[in-house]
Amino acid sequence: MAGHVVLPDDSQWVQIESNIEEFLAALRSSEKLSDTFDGLIRLVWSNERIFGKPSRSRRCRALLAAVARVFDGELDYFRRTIKAVLSTLLQLREGDEIPFLSACRVEGEMKEMTLNRLQVLGLVASMMFSCLPEQPSGELRPDCDFAYIRELDVEKACCILRFIGGGVLEGGNVQEEIRFSICPELIVSMLGCEVMIDNEAIRIEGATRFSRHKGYGSAFEWLGMYDTRQAVSQDGIRDVSIFCVDALEHPGLKQFSSELVLREIRKFHAGVCTHAHESARARGIATGNWGCGVFGGDPQLKFIIQWIASSLAGRPVLRYYPYGEKKLERLAEFVEFVKEYKVSRLAEIAQKLQSSSAVFQQVMIAL
């Protein structure tokens, strides 16, 4: 398996540059936003032919229709933006190799990769305009191409799937996909990260949020641009950290077994634990109903698991968003009752729970 993201070879770059030059020439004479969109679709189709990909350029119309609402009446601004994005894309040819982050196979091992903003923008643009060859695949790596977007009507927890990004490029629109949609730089992680194994998590530093939104699933709605004046760390990156941890899929009653409870505690702890370079500035985390919903996790059990893991990691605050989950209506009462006990006692009880929906009640009785 390649140790880096596979970029176009020299002959493919020549064809991509030719396609982009043809598009830019047509752009100079176009007078309507619709003409520009048609040109972009032709650009995607031409690039797909270079790599022998099945044409999905028609599906880009949904994306472009959404973009049209943002740039309506601002054709010149849209042109300048597209030209800048395509210019950054072409800079990938002369840049360094993009590393691929393989899974950690040794307990306690930590791997990292660093990309600058130009590399991130170039990779996002490459995926959007179908300028990447097929990547080495198999069970360890996901497909990653913006052309998979389906046609539609015109410190934070993220990720419940082993493949980071979930269904963000395939029509998914719940917790993980929403985060990747409003922070599109995150999508690059789908290209550069292997599938997570049971003792592993992925943390992403510095991804910018671009969009405001409301709703969830089919009710999700874009509300406009987000104020990106976010704090910058001493390292010069945006001071935001997103940890990605995959939950058990459809565990049923087995999720109450000691083995799976420990698995989930270890998994979440891998995401929230602090490392040597950051222990002095450990901060609170924000999370929610991780692995619940369609994954079938018990909301009360998953809250307890996340509370235990966050406490073991020394996180000072756990900001929990229940999203109106009825089983968590008495969450505040439960926290008030349990918070005086040691986390070791809560962890001990969590491994002896019965397969019942009344998890909070079981814990309070056991204490």
ABEGO torsion letter per residue (X at the ends): XBABBBBBBAAAAAAAAAAAAAAAAAAAABABAAAAAAAAAAAAAAAAAAAGBBBAAAAAAAAAAAAAAAABGBAAAAAAAAAAAAAAAAAAAABBBBBBBBBBABBGBBBBBBBBAAAAAAAAAAAAAGABBBBBBEAABBBBBAAABBBBBXXBBBEABABBGEAAAAGBBBAAAAAAAABAAAAAAAAABBBBBAABBBBBBGBBBABBBBEBEAABBBAEBBBABBBBBAAGBBBBBBBBBBBBBGAEAAAABAAAAAAAAAAAAAAABBBAAAAAABBBBBBBBBGBEAAGBBAAAAAAAAAAAAAAAGBABBBBBAGGBAAAAAAAAAAAAAAABBAAAAAAAAAABBBBABAAAAAAAAX
